Amino acid sequence: MSLRINSTAHVLHVFVNGNIIGYQHAENGKFNYVFEKDVKFKSGRNVIALLSITVGLANYGAFFESKPAGITGPIFITGINGDETIVKDLSAHKWSYKTGLNGFDNQLFRTEAMSKWSVENVPFNRTMTWYKATFKSPLGNDPVVVDLMGLGKGTAWVNGNNIGRYWPSFISSENGCDAKCNYRGAYHAEKCLTNCGEPTQRWYMYHVPRSFLNAEGDNTLVLFEEMGGNPSLVSFQTTRVGSVCANVYEKTIIELSCGRKPVSAIKFASFGNPDDNCGSFEKGTCESSKNTADILTQECVGKEKCSIDVSTEKFGAPDCSGAPRRLAVEAIC
């Protein structure tokens, strides 16, 4: 027999008699799909449980409530009896409804949670599993990140602080990334794509502020793993900011910051119509009369952060034939 479910859920997990039989998620912005799986039912009473998940908001703005997200149905069981196909519609059966998960309701992510945790035979690659571990804070003052590669999909907490959802098992398309990025012109979501063919959410998404960490003593990491993964591969690392960039139009104020480190040099600076992107900025066809790099060197070098008024009074008035004027700068930390 097979179970067939029409769904608009961002992610759908399906359980039969307490056992998960599979999951499916929407792809490429198409949220109407059909989950279908062969199922072996037992004689007598069987229980089907459907877990519908939204990843972010289903809609925003006007008519928010009109955007469907979840189990829309119908739900069918299909079987074969000889040469006859039998279809049973379960939509009109009595269904119960609950929001949230017990682990969230019981706040298992809190460091003071009183729930008992098993320390023996920790399961790997199992869906809907909570994991908890302790770790020491990395030495030094460099920013801390957590690499969640090896996990499937879920949510992570450090010392009770939610640091975000992760989904490293969801690999982005290998197509669409350009060797050279240019944001000029009308914006669309496909502009300047990066990391094609890589996990959509991995460690570069998960900065752990040092204010969350205990410099002395243990820290607690809690994971809620939805799809199954290997938590033993999770690692904490420190990272360093090599450079910071800005590319903004005039009549704004920008702030350059190297965190807790001083700006050591101005690698590039131009006020006019500079081209390209951070790491490969180039001067355009018009340039301010003053030396932009010298001004920024005086304002920023040796400081952890500096604020710059992007204006013709500050940098001079380049003749850009009426085109909007911009400041592009790359500072070395």
N, C-alpha and C positions, 0 to 999 in steps of 0.2 A: 504494500500500500504506500501511497505517497501523500504528503501534506503540502498544500499549496496556499500561500498567503500573499495577498496583494497589499503592498506597503508603500508608505511615503516616509518611513522613518529614516533618519540619517544612518543609523546602524540598528540592525534587528538581530537579537539573539533568541533562539527558539529552543524550548525545553519540552520534553515529553517524559512524564512520570519522574520528574526530578533530574533527568539526565539531559545535558545539552546535546542537540543533534546537529547544530550548525549555526552559522551567523552569516549575515550579508550586509554590505554597506553600499550606499549610493556612490556613484562614480561620475566624474565629469559634469557635475551640476545637475544630473538627472535623478530626481528623487522619487520617481515612480518606477517601481520594479516589482518583480514577482519572486518570492522565495519558494523554492520547491525542493523537497528532499524525501527520499524513501524512508519510511518509518516502519518499525515492527511494533505493533500494538499488542498488549496482552489481553487475555480474555477478561471480560467484565469492564470495570470502570477504569478509564484512563484520564490523566490530567495533562492538559496542554498549557504551558506558561510562555508568554511572549514578553520579552523585554525590549521596549522601544527607547532609543537614545537619540537625543538631538545634540549636535556638536555646534555650540554657538546658537544664535537666534535663527529661527526659521524665516523670519521676515522682520522688517522694521518700517517705521513711518505709518502712513495711512493704511487702513484695512489690515492691521496686524493680525487680527483674529481670523481672517479669511484664508490664510496660508496654511494648508494642511501639513501636518508632520506627525506621523505615527502609523498606527494600524488602521488603515482605511477599509480593509476587507474587499470583497468577501474572502472567507477562509473555507477551503474545501479539503475533504479527504477523498482520494480516488483509489479505487481497487478494481481488480479484474476477477470476474467469476466466469470461468470458461472463456467463451468468446464475447462476453458482455462486460463493458466498462461501467462501473457503478460510481457515481459521484454524489457525495453527501455534503450539503452546505451546512457548516457549523455556525454561520453568522447569527442565526436566530436563537442559538443556545444561550443559556444563562452564563454570562461572563462576570467575574469580579474584577475590581480595578484598584490599583494601589500606586501611589507616586513614591519615588525614591527607593533607596535600598537600605536594608537593615544596618549594614556597616556604616553608612553615612548617618542614619538616624542615631546610632549609638556612638557616633563620633570616634571611631577607632583610630583616626588620624591624630587625636590629641595625645600629647606625651603623657598626660596623667590618666589616660583611659584605663579602666580597671579590668578590661577583658583579658582572658587568659589566652596566651599565644603558645602554640606548639613549637618546640625547639628541635624536635626529632623528625627525621624523614621529611624535610621541607620539600614540597612538591614543585616541580618545574613544569613549564608548558601546560599549565592548567588554567582554564578560564575562571573568571569571577573569584579571584584569590587575593587575599590581603597579605602583604609581606611587611615585616618590620626588622630593622637592623640599626645598630649604633656605629658611629664613626667619629674619629677625631678631626677637629678643624685643621685644614692645611695651614702650614706655617707661613708667616709673612703677611703682607698687606695686599698682595695681588688679588684681583677679582677671582671668585670661585665659581666654577660651573660644574654641573653634574652631567655625565655622559650616560644616557639611558639606552644605548644601543644593546640589543639582545632582548629587549622587552617587546611586547606586542602593541597594546594600546591601554591607556589608563590615566591615572592621576597620581601626582607625587606631592608629599608634604615633607618639609624639614622642620623639626621642632614645632610641629603643629601648624606651620605656615604653608599654605597652598602655593606651590611654585608653578603650577600649571598642568595642563594635560600633555601627554606624550603619545606619539603614534609612529615610532620608527619602522614598524612593519609595513606602513603604507608608503610605497615607493612612488615618487613623482615620475611623470613621463620623461623619457630620454630626449624628447624633441621640444623645441621652442626656445632654448637658450641661445642668445646671440654672443658671438665673440666680443663684440663691441656694443656697449650700451649707450643709448641716447634717449633722454626723456623729453626732448623738444617736441612741440606739437601737441595735439589732443592726446589725453591720457586714455589708455585702456589696460586691462589687467594683464595682458600678455607682454607688456613692455618690460624690458630689462629683467627677464627671468634669470635666475641663477640656480645652481645645484641640480640641474636636470638629471634624472636617474638616481637621485639620492633620497634617503628617507625624508619625509615631509617635516617631521618634528623630531629632532635629536638633541644633542647637548648644547649646540649653539643657541638653542631657544631657552635654556634653563640656567640663567644666572641665579646664583644663590647669594643674596646680600650678606655680607659679613655680620650685619646687625641681627640676622637670624641665627647666627652660630654662637656657640659657647667656645670662647678661646681656650678655656681650661675645662677639662672634663669631657663627657660624652655628648654627642649630638644624635638625634633620632631621625631616621629616614623611614617613612611609611609609604608603601606603594599599594594602590588598588589596581590590579592587573585584570583587564577585561577579556583579552583574547588569548593569553598564554605567552609566557616568555621565560627567560632565564635571569633571575635577579642577581645571580652571582657575577654577572658581567658588568653590573653597574659600577661606575667609578667616579670619584670626585677629583677635579683637577684645578690648577690655577692657570690663569691666562693673563697675558699682558697686552695692553693697547699699544700698537706700534705707531699709529698715526690717527688723527681725527680730521674730518673734512667738513666743509660747509659749502653750499652752492645756493645762494639766496638772492632775491631781487632787492633793489634799493628801497629805502624807507622802512627798513626793519632793523632790529637789533639781534645780533647773534651772540651766542656764548660758546667759546671753545673750552673744553675741559679735558684734561688727561687723568681724571680721577684724583688720586693722591700723589701724582707725579707731575713735575713741572714740564711745561713746553720747552723743548730743547732747541728747536729750529723751525723756521718756516720754509717748507720745501717748495711750495708754489703759492702764488697769490696774484690775482688779476681782477681788476674792476673794469667792466666793459661788457663784452659778450664772449667770455671764455667758453671753450668747447670741451667735450668729453666728460669723464667721470673721475671720481676719487681714485687716486693712484696713477692716473694718466691724463690729468688736466693739461690743456694747451691754451695758449693765448689766442683770442679771436681776431677779428678784423678791426676792432676798435679797442682802445686802451686809455686809461686815465692818465692825466698829465703828471700826476705824482707817482712816486715809486711805492706801489702798494705793499710789496714785500717788506720794505724798510719800515713803513708805518706799523705793520702787524708785528714785526720783530720788536719794535720798541714797546708796543702795547702788551705783548703776550709772552715773549721768551723769558724764561725764568719763573713764570707764574703757573700755578696749578690750573687756573681758569682765568679767562678774560672776556669782557663784553665789548662788542664792536658795534658802533652805529654806522650802518651801511648807508652812506649819503655822499652826495657830491661835495659837501662842505668838508668831509673827512678825506676823501680820496681824489677830489678833482672831478671835472665834468668831461668824460669822454664823448666824442661825437659819434654816436651809434645810429645816426640817421633816423631818429625817432623810435628805434627799437628799445624795448625794456633793458635796463642795465642791471648787471648782476655782479656779485662778488663771489669768486671761487677761491678757496684757500685749503691747503693741506698742511697741517702742522705735525711735526715729529714729536713724539712723547719720550 
